[in-house]
């Protein structure tokens, strides 16, 4: 075999190897779809909260007023996904997003959500996007961005610890006076799980004192509303009436109802 034939044979072998490598590479993953924020409707009263939202850091100690973070969710992408890259940008969605973290599918118990625990500024809008990356390190297209703006966090006054007995009244302090309505969330603590929320949405336009005092009957708009004996926890969420992506949530408070 002459030198030219050797070169042609080597070139053919290289082409075959390249074709095999290309065929073995996984295709780029589909574009991630972020889950939209759920309106504060009946679904919320059943304890279902979906989409981007303000949230307390996991395992927040009662009485420790740790700032809220921002929680986001997305739909799982089909295929051999290695990780989801998380991107963030402040103020507006135009321009480059910063890669801030990654959620790995093999090590995370929940690989379709992310909690941004960074110290985020209040009244500043943050935009988020997510992309899927497969096991060949091929990335898909970034998701269309979603956004959230944290409001000042409300602080619970009474009741806050389970040793406190229930007297039908609740007190908290708003972190700011720009909120237009609040959601009172209440859960009865069971042996193994929480029962669904009781959630009352109340407009506080015209009642924007920093310190709020409400009875359960006022929030339920039912003078006969009573709680059965047991242990409970409660929380206050605040929202802007014209934008459900602007809000904050308090820590959980605890109390018990005696027989």
N, C-alpha and C positions, 0 to 999 in steps of 0.2 A: 504494500500500500504506500503510495507516494505521499509526500507532505501535504499536498492539497487535499487529498482524500481524507487524511487524518484530521485536518482542520474542519472539513465539512462534517465528518462523523462526530467530532467533539461538539460542534455547533448544534447538531441535531439532538445530541444527548442533553445539552444544556436547555434547549427549548422544551424538551419533554419534561425535564425536572421542574422548569418554571411553571409549565401547565399543571403539573401535579400539585405544586405548592399553592397555586391559585385556586384550584378546585378544592383543596383541603381547607382553605380559609373560610371561616364562617361568614355569612353575609352580615352587613351592618344591621343592628337591631332596629326595630320599629321606633318611631318617635314616641316618647313618653307623653302620657296625658295626665295632667294634674287634675285632682278631684276638686270640683268647685265647692265654694263655701255654701253650707246649707242655711236656708232662711230659718229664722226663729219661729217655727210653726209647731204643729202637732208632733212632727218627727223629733224635735228637740225635747218635748215633754216626755218622750219615751226613752230619753237617755241617749239618743243618737246624735252625735256631733261629728260631722264630716267636713273635710276640706280645711283650708288654711284658717288659722285661728290663733288668738292669744292663749297661752297656757303657762301654768306654773311648772317649774323644774320638777322632775320626778322625785318622789320621796321628800317633798318639802316639809320641814319640821313646823308644826303648828306654832304660831307666834313669830316665826322667822320671815320677815317681809322681803323675801327674795324677789327681784324683779321678774316680770313675765318674760318668757321667750316667745318665739313664733313656731307653730307646729304646722307642717304641711303633709299632704298625702298624695299618692299617685296610683294609677292602675298598673298592675304587674305586666311586664312585657314578656311575651312568649320567646322561647329560645334558651340557649345556654348563656344566661346572663351572669357575669362575674360580679358586677357592682353597678350602683347608681351614683353618678357624680352630682353633687349639689352645688348650685351656683347662686350667688346673691349680688344684687346691685341696689344702691340707695337712690332715692329721689325720683328717678324716672327709668323706664325700661329701655331707653335708647342708648346704645353703646355697649361696651364689653362688660360681661358679667365676670365676677371673680369666683374661681373655684374655691369653696370653703371647706368641703368635706366629701366623704364618700360613704355609702352604705353598702356593705358587702353581703351578698346573698347567702353565703355559707356560715357567717358568724353572727348575723343579726336575727333575733327572734321575729322581728317584724321588719321586712325589707322593703315595705312600700310606704314608709313614713319617715319623717325626720323632724327632730326638735332642735331648733337653733337656740342654743343656750348662751350665745354671746351676749355681752352687755349691750343691748340695743337701745337707741335713744327713743324717748317718748315723743309722740307727735312727728315722727319721721317715717316716711313710707319706704318699705323695703320690698323689692321685687325678687322673686325666686324662679329658678328654672332647674330642670333635672334632665339628665340624659342617661341612657343605658349603655353599658360597655360589656361586650361579650368576652368569652374566655380566650379569644385570640387578640384581645385588647383593641378590638375595632369598635369605635363609638358610633352610636346613632345620633340623630338630630336632636338638639335640645328642645324641650317642651316649650310651648307658648307660655310666657311668664304669667305668674299671678302675684298679687301684692297684699300687704297688710300693714296697718299703722297702729301701733300700740298707744292706747290712752293711759293716763295716770291710773295706777292700780288702786282699787278700793281696799280699805282696811277694816276688818271685822272688829266690833267692840264687844258684843255680847249676844248669845253665848258662844264660847270658843273652846271649852274643854268639856269632856264627857261627864266629869264630876258635877258640872253645873246642872241644876234642875230647870226644866222647861217652864217658863211663865207666859208663853204665848206671844212674847214680843222679841223683836230682833233689832239690833242697832249696828250701824256701820258708818264709816266716814268715806266719802268720795275723794278720790285722789285729785280730782279737778272738777270744775263746775261747768264743763262743756258737754257732759253726757246728756242725752235726751231720754233714755229709758234704761231700765235695768231688768235683768232676769234673776229671779230668786230660784235657786236650785236646791232641792231637798231630797235626800236619800235615806231610807231606813236601812240600817246595817243588819244584815242577816247572818246566819251561822256560816254560810259559805260564800254568799254573794250579796251584792246590793240589789234592792228592788229598783224598778225604773224610777226615774226622776218624777217629782212633782215640780213643775216649772210654771211660774207666774211671770208674765211680761207686764210691766207697768211703766207708763209714760210719766216722767217726772218733770215735764215742762211746767214751769211756774212753781216748782217745788225743788229748787236747786240749792238748798242749804247744804253745806258740807257734811253735816251730820244728819243721818237719816234714821228715823224710828218708825217701824211698822209692826203691826200685829199680823199673825198669820191670817186672821179673818179679813183684815183689810186687803192683803195681797190676793187672797182668794176671792174677795168680794162676796163672801159668804159668812154670815155671822154665826152659823152653826158648825163651821169647819173645825174638826178636832183631830188630834193625832192619837193613835193607839200606843200603849206602853212599849218602850224599847229604846234603843240607842239610834241616834240620827247624826247625819252630818249635813251642813248647808254651805252654800257659796253664793256670792253675788257676782254676776257678770254685767258689765256696762257696754252699751253700744251707741253709736251714732245712728239716729233714726234714718238718715239718708244714705248710709253706707255701712253695710254689715261687715265690711273689712276694716273697720275702725273700732277697736274695743280693748277690753282688759278683763281679767278675772281675779277675784280675791283668792286667798288661801281658803282651805276648807276649815269651817268651825264645827265643833262637836257639842252635843248635849244629849240628855236622856229624859224620857217621859216616864214617870213613875206610875205603877198600876193605880 
